[in-house]
Amino acid sequence: MPPAVYIVGLGIFTQGTSEFMLSGLLPGMAADLGVSIPDAGLLISAFAIGMVVGAPLLAVATLSWPRRTALVWLQAAFVAAHVIGALAPGYGVLFVTRVVSALAYAGYWGVAVATVVALVPPAAKGKAVAVVAGGLTLATVVGVPAGTVLSQYSSWRAAFWAVAAATLVSLVCTLLVVPGGRAEAGRTSVKAELRGMARPQLWLSYAVTAFTFGAVIVTFSYLAPLLTEVSGVSEGWVPAVLALFGVGGMVGLVIGGRTAEAHPLRTLGLGLGALALFSALLALTARSTVVVIALVFLLGLVGYVTNPALQSRVFTLAPEAPTLVGATNTAAFNVGNTLAPLLGGLTIDAGLGYASVAWVGAALATAGAVAVLWAARLQRAGRDAVTEPRERTRVTA
């Protein structure tokens, strides 16, 4: 595997840490900024809004850019936004920097996948994309807990400075290692890709993506205050529990990667059913420390076991739209990432407590499972011309 693939994965790791680290920073940020924890949680939604807008927009805007140039400028914008965020005098400025950071990160995702796929032979494309996607998983296992520890010993602003510094290192490595080639020869036009996107099954798959990730992120977003305020976990142990969620996610990715190719809808259905069950159990047993810790691991596992199927199935449904189909799926992930924390914050503001966010997760997972059943019915009825899974194309992030 070319070293450039790992350097691009490093960029996903540094920026992905910022995507999820707020789950461990919310209490300190809320106190420092003088806002409630639900209001601080909206910063997670702000990042997701930027991802929703930025993924398809920048996928199109950077089609003709040299890839290394695009990666470097997008990382530079990300670093600048985090420096401003670390210095932000109040909530409003920080909110804007989260949106800008997400726009840059969304663009980086799209260019990153195109870059690594062009660097390796066809037989190694899946592995190359897995390395890039692994950067995000590593962020949940290492980066997010590290940011939480740093914020506890210093402040949440220190975590922002650390992400900016790490991304700057990644930027320099990109300049030194990643080739400066242009877009792939023979790439389809925007018009051709838009025609390929016009499939009902594809958009139903995007809905499944949004429901699934929303079900995962709504509990994860408020996990730190739930652990400390409801489950009785001390602040010092919160990073370890967050890391446990990431470990579960890595196990889930391995399992899902082995089942998604042959049984995509079955993987999604079983994963979402288990996610609904474990989320409901968390809501019911939130005061039991031991049970909650076990459920955190299981939520990470069943939440991420669906990821390979979510990522690869959209390329099967629209193989003639390789650029927009992945970018729109990234946007769908972040529709869930935008709305779910908002719904969780509403239940907390309504006086239902932090455990109520797990009920929101259970409801979203159930909705996703229903959508999967609908997709299975459409497939059996032959309403889509795509045959699964034989026409499987590459898995992207």
GIJOSUL-V418601 format. One record per backbone hydrogen bond with DSSP energy under -0.5 kcal/mol. NH is the residue of the N-H (numbers start at 0). CO is the residue of the C=O. If there is no record, write none. Layout:
NH:CO ; NH:CO
This chain:
4:1 ; 5:1 ; 6:2 ; 7:3 ; 8:4 ; 9:5 ; 10:6 ; 11:7 ; 12:8 ; 13:9 ; 14:10 ; 15:11 ; 16:12 ; 17:13 ; 18:14 ; 19:15 ; 20:16 ; 21:17 ; 22:19 ; 23:20 ; 24:20 ; 24:21 ; 25:21 ; 28:24 ; 29:25 ; 30:26 ; 31:27 ; 32:28 ; 33:29 ; 34:29 ; 39:35 ; 40:36 ; 41:37 ; 41:38 ; 42:39 ; 43:40 ; 44:40 ; 45:41 ; 46:42 ; 47:43 ; 48:44 ; 49:45 ; 50:46 ; 51:47 ; 52:48 ; 53:49 ; 54:50 ; 55:51 ; 56:52 ; 57:53 ; 58:54 ; 59:55 ; 60:56 ; 61:57 ; 62:59 ; 64:61 ; 66:180 ; 69:65 ; 70:66 ; 71:67 ; 72:68 ; 73:69 ; 74:70 ; 75:71 ; 76:72 ; 77:73 ; 78:74 ; 79:75 ; 80:76 ; 81:77 ; 82:78 ; 83:79 ; 84:80 ; 85:81 ; 86:82 ; 87:84 ; 93:89 ; 94:90 ; 95:91 ; 96:92 ; 97:93 ; 98:94 ; 99:95 ; 100:96 ; 101:97 ; 102:98 ; 103:99 ; 104:100 ; 105:101 ; 106:102 ; 107:103 ; 108:104 ; 109:105 ; 110:106 ; 111:107 ; 112:108 ; 113:109 ; 114:110 ; 115:111 ; 116:112 ; 117:113 ; 118:114 ; 119:115 ; 119:116 ; 123:120 ; 124:121 ; 127:123 ; 128:124 ; 129:125 ; 130:126 ; 131:127 ; 132:128 ; 133:129 ; 134:130 ; 134:131 ; 135:131 ; 135:132 ; 136:132 ; 137:133 ; 138:134 ; 139:135 ; 140:136 ; 141:137 ; 142:137 ; 143:138 ; 145:141 ; 146:142 ; 147:143 ; 148:144 ; 149:145 ; 150:146 ; 151:147 ; 152:148 ; 153:149 ; 157:154 ; 158:154 ; 159:155 ; 160:156 ; 161:157 ; 162:158 ; 163:159 ; 164:160 ; 165:161 ; 166:162 ; 167:163 ; 168:164 ; 169:165 ; 170:166 ; 171:167 ; 172:168 ; 173:169 ; 174:170 ; 175:171 ; 176:172 ; 177:173 ; 186:183 ; 192:188 ; 193:189 ; 194:190 ; 195:191 ; 196:192 ; 197:194 ; 198:196 ; 202:198 ; 203:199 ; 204:200 ; 205:201 ; 206:202 ; 207:203 ; 208:204 ; 209:205 ; 210:206 ; 211:207 ; 212:208 ; 213:209 ; 214:210 ; 215:211 ; 216:212 ; 217:213 ; 218:214 ; 219:215 ; 220:216 ; 221:217 ; 221:218 ; 222:219 ; 223:22 ; 225:221 ; 226:222 ; 227:223 ; 228:224 ; 229:225 ; 230:225 ; 232:226 ; 236:233 ; 237:233 ; 237:234 ; 238:234 ; 240:236 ; 241:237 ; 242:238 ; 243:239 ; 244:240 ; 245:241 ; 246:242 ; 247:243 ; 248:244 ; 249:245 ; 250:246 ; 251:247 ; 252:248 ; 253:249 ; 254:250 ; 255:251 ; 256:252 ; 257:253 ; 257:254 ; 258:254 ; 259:255 ; 262:258 ; 266:262 ; 267:263 ; 268:264 ; 269:265 ; 270:266 ; 271:267 ; 272:268 ; 273:269 ; 274:270 ; 275:271 ; 276:272 ; 277:273 ; 278:274 ; 279:275 ; 280:276 ; 281:277 ; 282:278 ; 283:279 ; 284:280 ; 287:284 ; 288:286 ; 291:287 ; 292:288 ; 293:289 ; 294:290 ; 295:291 ; 296:292 ; 297:293 ; 298:294 ; 299:295 ; 300:296 ; 301:297 ; 302:298 ; 303:299 ; 304:300 ; 305:301 ; 306:303 ; 307:303 ; 309:305 ; 310:306 ; 311:307 ; 312:308 ; 313:309 ; 314:311 ; 315:311 ; 316:312 ; 317:313 ; 318:315 ; 320:317 ; 324:320 ; 325:321 ; 326:322 ; 327:323 ; 328:324 ; 329:325 ; 330:326 ; 331:327 ; 332:328 ; 333:329 ; 334:330 ; 335:331 ; 336:332 ; 337:333 ; 338:334 ; 339:335 ; 341:337 ; 342:338 ; 343:339 ; 344:340 ; 345:341 ; 346:342 ; 347:343 ; 348:344 ; 349:345 ; 350:347 ; 351:346 ; 355:352 ; 356:353 ; 357:354 ; 358:354 ; 358:355 ; 359:355 ; 360:356 ; 361:357 ; 362:358 ; 363:359 ; 364:360 ; 365:361 ; 366:362 ; 367:363 ; 368:364 ; 369:365 ; 370:366 ; 371:367 ; 372:368 ; 373:369 ; 374:370 ; 375:371 ; 376:372 ; 377:373 ; 378:374 ; 379:375 ; 380:376 ; 381:377 ; 381:378 ; 382:377 ; 390:386 ; 391:388
